[in-house]
Amino acid sequence: MIRNYLKIAFRNLIKQKGFTFINIAGLAIGLTCFLLIGLYVKDEFSYDRFNKNADRIYRVSRIFKSNDGTVSLHLGHVAPAFMQHFQTDFTEAEQITRLYGLNSVIYRPENIEKKYQEQRMYFADANLLKVFSINLLSGNADKVLANPFTVAIAKPIAEKYFGKEDPIGKLLKIEGKYDFTVSGVFEPLPTQSHFHADFLMAMSTLNDKRLYGKEDMNNDWGGNNFATYFLLPKGYDIASFEKRTKSFLDQHLPVYDGRKGSEYSDLKFQKLTDIHLYSHLDSEHEANGNIKYVYTFSAIAFFILLIACINYMNLATARSASRAKEVGLRKVVGAVRAQLIAQFLSESLLVTLFALTIALVSTVTLIPVLNDFTEKNLTFNGLFDFEFLTLIIGIIFFTGVLAGSYPAFFLTAFQPVEVLKGKIKNAMRNGRLREALVVIQFSIACILIISTGVVYKQLSFMLNQDTGYKKDKVLLMRVGNSNAIDFESFKQELKRQAGVMNVSQSSRTPTGRLLDSQGARVTKGDSLAPTSTEIKALAVDHDYLQTYQIPLTAGRDFSRAFKSDDSTAYILNEAAVKSIGWKSNSDAINEIFVYGGKKGRVIGVVKDYHFESLHQKIVPMVMFINSDRRNWLSAKLSAGDFQSTIAGIEKIWKAYVPDIPFSYQFLDERFNNQYKAEQKQRTLFVIFAGLSIFISCLGLFALAAFMAEQRRKEIGVRKVLGASVGSITSLLSKDFIKPVMVSIFIASPIAWYAMTNWLTDFAYKVVIEWWIFPAAGALAIVIAMITVCYQAVSAALMNPVKSLKSE
């Protein structure tokens, strides 16, 4: 029986080649989108779950509060002084471990010419491997990080520095000063980890006074650079931990500006498996994902597949009229309704299986493209784990049944006499369901079109927004804080290089984050009082404002003519002046300003500029001269041969900074990279909006074909009576305007709500203007009418003799 169903199904599909092709193409596109997005979503939810104890590991984060109680900073790292008190006050924790990241130049002492600037380096406590599931390939897990100046390295690093040699016991020189003995080799952490390490160095090394010093670590409450993790017992209530943090902070943190520890700081505990998708703090190991994007793409995958199913239902409905007599005759000769339903559903499932085959091939082909786009390492094998495979089978069965359900259950419900008398055709003229399906299709399409327009506007706004500084032709170089470098001579030599207009040095560069704050005090009445909000710190040199062409609104720039500028001069931004409460920028000039305990005066106020991305508000900021904290060089280049200029800069670099490999990045590239996620989102919306429109038009094509088929005799009569092709085309087309118009009214409020919510992630954003909604609707109508008019004109041009002879 099943064989007979499949044979008839296959013959019917071959008989209607055009409809079959459209059916399979629409479903294949929908399934391909679903599979690709499914792989992406599955990967996003798998982060850090490779750890054996993933459900019991928590990271502690630190919140800083301004005097007014608002959160000024939320870091994913804490200060080193917390560790000793965590160990004594939270004894129920099975393990507490830390990571302290850095980047440095590394080379083998016997191969000094072969130096590398490494980024993924961490000092780690000896118990790190008891908390995280790191696969140690060689070395003793209990001792690999136990001794100072020992380092475990990832397998690719071992091959990079030692080739085929056994690295255990050999030396690596770090920062050109310290010899570390290789104590172990580990398998690289999976892609789905919120941090990746190439070097794990023993945390006890930092007890050395040349690096940090044990006493300094135990008393440092301000250097929040240590990622700290708790391994808790099974079933432990993390809420009980957080309830104890207030008394913990009051007991151990020093009083600051008259405030107890819990009044200016707070601690939160984050589940390890939540970090990647839910944590977007002011300091993270790496850029995390975003649960909003995961939900958005999941919804898009579902809607694209739904549109494909609706499209199939419309096509199946259009074909049903031509098979009405077949159903009636089969019933007359003894077929029962269940057999006819099975026949229609078998055809639907067969089409779905064909579409799935094409979708799987397409998915395999497109996975490399998806990997390039998402910067992931997705594989086709990800489709075949039990949960995902079960989901695919369920989707295929559901799609097949859903797509074939309407014709199967509707067409087989009529009695044979009704079918043979033609009553079924009259019944099928009532296309309420088909119109409803078209409304759903185009509502989804309009939502995606509107969303694409808003994302495009916001991205254009961010990329073209006046940042308040000149970002073009600025070369950034990370130089570190080496005291061995004569930076003034280095800068002057760079300025003499052809093509270099100016050079400055700073602790951070625009497009970075302003994380440092040292506490500010200003005159209030007859005494000095702390400011109500945090003021972020930026250490600069005398040439910083000139290099970035940041305008002053009051006062003057730093000057070498005033020796006091090197230690007691401050320049504020407008946001800082406003937060302090001075009436105008000029009122701030010469006011006493104490920062980090150092007393000085305000000499200038700069116009607010977007140091950080437009995701963040412009925060109060102070600039001051500090030669010990300037890690970055910024070179302003003139127009011309950049490659020649950069080659000259590299030559000078090697003369002054021989221990650090030369590397650079243009500021405008970093600026654009801030919005890489939004750029990708825009591209995805364009793709998905295009696909939804394309598949929806296939549905309209089906509906137009169905209506033309149903009204063929009417069209013939009208033509015989003198109706023109234009009037018939208009008659057939106007019926399709209504569902598309309805879809616009449904889509507009949904799209407005969704995009308003999306824009909340930006401190500076566009207004969703009213014209976007009718513009999206007009685009949908134009595309729909082009699709419908093709069928309408074809029907209008048909020979009326053939139409009237058909019955």
C-alpha positions, 0 to 999 in steps of 0.5 A: 500500500505504501509503495502504491502511495509513493508511486502515485505521489511520484507520478503526480509530482512529475506530471506537475513539474513547474509546481513541483520545482517551486514547492521543492525550491521554497522548502529547500530554501526554508530548510537550509536557512533553518539548518544553518541558523540551527547550527549557529544557535546550537553553537552559541548555547554550547559555550563552556559546557565542555567543562565537567563541572560547568553547572557548578562554576561561578565567576565573581564580578565587581560593581562600582557605585558613584556617590549617588548610588548609580552603577559607574562600572561593572567588571568581570574581574576583581582585585587580587586582595579579595582572594585571601578573604574569599578563602577564609570567609567562603570555606564551603567553596570546593575550589577558588581559582584565578586568571590574570591576563597579559600580553608580552613578547616571547622568545627562546633564549637560544633563538633571540632573533625569533620573537613573537608578540603573544596575546592569550597569556594568563597567570593561573592558580595551581588549582586551575585544572581542578576547576576547568576541564583542560586536557593536559597532554604532558606534565603532572596536573597537580604540579604543572602550575605549582612552582613559580616561573613555570609555564604550561603551553598549548600544543600549537604553541609548543610546535611554534617554538619547539617544533618536534622537540619535547618542550618539557624542561626547556626555557621561554623568555618573557618580556625579555627579562624572565625565564620560564620553564615549560612544565606542561603541554595542553590541548587548546581550549575548544572554540566554545570557551569564554576564554582561550589561553596559549600560555598558562603561567604559575600565579605564584610567580607574581609573588616576586617583587619585580612583578607584583609582590605578595604583600602588594597583591594582598593589599591591592583593592584597586587593580581589578584584573583577576578573573576569579571563579568559584567551584561550589558543591552540587545543589548549593544555593548561590543566592546565599553567597550573594546575601553575604557579600554586603557584610563581607565588603564592609568587613574587608574593604577599606573605607573610601571617602567616608563610605563603607565597602558595600556603599561603593562596591558590590559583588555578583556571581555569574554562572559559567554557562551564562557568561557567553550569552548574558554577560556584557560587562565593562571587562571581559576576556573576549567579546561575548555573544548576545542572547538577543541575537540568538533569539532574533536569528531563531525567530527568523529561522522559524519564520522563514521555514513557516513562510516556506510551509505556507507557500507549499500549502498555497501551491498544494491548494492551487493544484487541488482543483485539478485533482477534484475529479480524481478524488471523486472517482476514487471514492466512487470505486471504493477508496476511503477518506483515510487512504486519500489523506494518506495519499496527499500526505505521502506526496507532501512528505516526499516533496519535503524529503526531496527538499531536505536532501537539497537543503543538506547539500546546500548546508554543507556547501554554505557552512564555510561561508557561515564560518567566515561570516560568524568567525566560528568553526561550525561543522556539518557533524553538528547536525547529527548529535542526538538532540539536533537530529531529533529536532530535524526529524521532528521538523521534517515530519511537522513540515510535511504534515503541515504543508499537506494538511489543508488539501488532504483534509479539505479536498477529501471531505467532499462527497463524490456526488458533490465533486462530480457536480462541481460543487467543490469548485464553488467551495474552493472559491472561498479563499479565506484561509489562503488569504490569511496565509498570504497575510502571514507571509507578507507580515513576516516579510514586512517585519524583516524589511522594516527591521532591515531599514532601521538597522541600516539607518542606525548603522549609517548613523553610527559610522557617520556620526561626528565623533568629536575627533579626527579618526582618519589617517591615525596609526595606532601602535601598542608600545607598553610602559617600558622605562628603557625607552626614551619616548621623547626622542622616539616621538621626535624621530617619528615626527621627522619621518616623511608623512608623519604630521604628529605623534602622541602617547596615551594610556588608551585610545579612542574606540577603547573603553574608559575603565580607570577611575581614581576618585575626584575631589573639588571645592565645595564651600570651604572644603574639598568634597568628592564628586557625586559621579565617577570621572574616568581617567586618561593619561596623555602627553602634550600632543594628544589634543593636537594629534586627534584635533579635539577642540577646546571650549575653554582654557588652554592645552597642555604646554611644555612651557609650563613645567607644572602641567606635567604634574598638576594640570587637568583638562576635563570634558564638558560632561565632567564639568556638568557632573561637578556642577559648574555653571559653564565651561569657563567657570571650571578654569583654574578651579582646584581639582584633586584626582588620585590624591594629586592636587592641581588645577583645571587648565582646559575643557574640551568639547565632549567627544565619543571616546567609546562606541555609541553603545555607551554614553559620553562619560565624565573624563579627565586628562592629565600628563603621566608618563608611567601610564601611556601604553599607546602611540598614535601617529597622525599621517598626511595623505600620500604613500602610506606604505612608504611612511609605515615602512619608515616608522617600522625602521625607527621602531626597531631602533627604539623598541627592539624587544617588541615586534612592530605591529599597527592598526588604523584607528578608522578600522578599529572604529568600524570594527566596534560595529561589526556585530551590527554590520553582520546583523544588517547583512543577515536582515537583508538576506533574510528579508530577500528570502522571505519576499522571494518565498512569499512571492512564490505563494502569491504566484500559486494563489494567482495561478489558482484564481486564474484557474478558477475564473478561466471561464469567466475570463473567456466570457468577458473577453468574448464580450469585449473586455480588454487585457488591461481590464481583466488584469486589473480585475484579477490583480486587485483581489491580491492588494487587500491581503498585502495591505492587511499585512502592512498594518499587522507588521508595522506595530510588531516591527516598531516594538521589536526595533525599539527594543533593539535600539535600547542597546545604544546610548545614541540612536536614530528615531524610527520615523513614520515613513519607514512603515509605508515605504516597506509596505509600498515595496512589498506591494510593488513586488507582490503586484509584479508577481501577480500581474505575470499570472493575470496577464497570462490569463488575460491573453488566453484564447477564450475559445479554449477557456469556454471549450474546457468543460 
